[in-house]
Amino acid sequence: MNLKRKKDLFLLVFIFLVALSVRFLYFPNNIYFGFDQARDAYESLAIYQNLDLKLIGPSTADPNLFHGPIYWYLIGFMYLISRGDPVLPAAFLLVLNASGVFLIYYLGKTLFNSRVGIVASILYTFSFEQTQYAMYFGNPAPAVVSILLLYLGLSLFIFKKDLRGLPLAFLGYGLSIQFEFFLIYLIA
């Protein structure tokens, strides 16, 4: 690994740690636990405690449409470890959101160069929208990262002619729909 790559990696890890610090600033006092969170806790724990496997996830605003169940599988394991305490699943979502720093860096680097990737990751770290979305304790929250996977895959496939980008884009798209059904519009 050359000196430039080591420097970028060190800077990126530092930016990630800052992103974690920003997201955990008022944690756990900023956790909102309401009806949807209670439903998700109950349903996700049932998967692991009762082996009640789910094929349909939380309901959307339309009573005939549902999100995918993958969110329940993700947080259910955290609820199981924490014995029903919502602090661990909420912390998991904060860390997941902060990990977007790495994806946005590689997206910026793929489209432009590593300097743009670093700037993009810094903007992501302090973005009001991202810091607020990270605290949202619900199924759409992980979609931030899955959308970044989609765009990273597309940028690799389209601009770098890397065929590995296509499965990455499809993975990001599929996960996005799982977390938030209305993200189906991303196909356009």
FENURKA-V108282 format. One record per pair of residues at least 6 apart in sequence whose ideal C-beta (glycine too) atoms are under 7 Angstrom apart, sorted by the first residue. I is the first residue (numbers start at 1). GAP is how many residues later the second one is. Records with the same first field share a line. If there is no record, write none. Layout:
I=GAP / GAP
//
This chain:
8=106 / 110
11=107
12=89 / 90 / 93 / 109
15=86 / 106 / 107 / 110
16=82 / 85 / 86
18=107
19=79 / 82 / 106
20=75 / 78
22=103 / 104 / 109
23=71 / 74 / 75 / 108 / 111
24=70
27=64 / 67
28=59 / 62
30=105
31=55 / 56 / 59 / 106
32=105
33=53 / 104
36=102
37=49 / 100
40=18 / 32 / 35
41=38 / 43 / 45
43=11 / 29
44=28 / 31 / 32 / 35
45=31 / 34 / 35 / 39
46=6
47=6 / 7 / 25 / 26 / 29
48=28 / 29 / 32
54=15 / 18
55=14
56=10 / 13
57=9 / 10 / 11 / 12 / 14 / 15 / 82
58=8 / 9 / 81
59=7
60=6 / 7 / 121 / 122
65=116
66=115
67=72 / 111 / 112 / 113 / 114
68=109 / 110
70=105 / 108 / 109
71=68 / 71 / 108
74=68
75=14
78=10 / 11 / 14
79=10
81=7
82=6
90=47
93=41 / 44 / 48 / 49
94=40
96=46 / 49
97=33 / 36 / 37 / 44 / 47 / 48
98=36
99=46
100=24 / 44 / 45 / 48
101=20 / 23 / 24
103=42 / 45 / 46 / 49
104=16 / 17 / 20 / 44
105=12 / 13 / 15 / 16
106=11 / 46
107=13 / 41 / 44 / 45 / 48
108=8 / 9 / 12
109=7 / 8
110=42 / 45 / 46 / 49 / 50
111=44 / 48
124=6
130=14
133=8 / 11
139=40 / 41
140=39 / 40
142=37
143=33 / 36 / 37 / 40
146=26 / 29 / 30 / 33
147=25 / 29
149=19 / 22 / 23 / 26
150=19 / 22 / 23 / 26 / 36
152=16
153=12 / 13 / 15 / 16 / 19
154=11 / 15
155=10
156=6 / 8 / 9 / 12
157=6 / 8 / 9 / 12
173=13
176=7 / 10
177=6 / 7
//
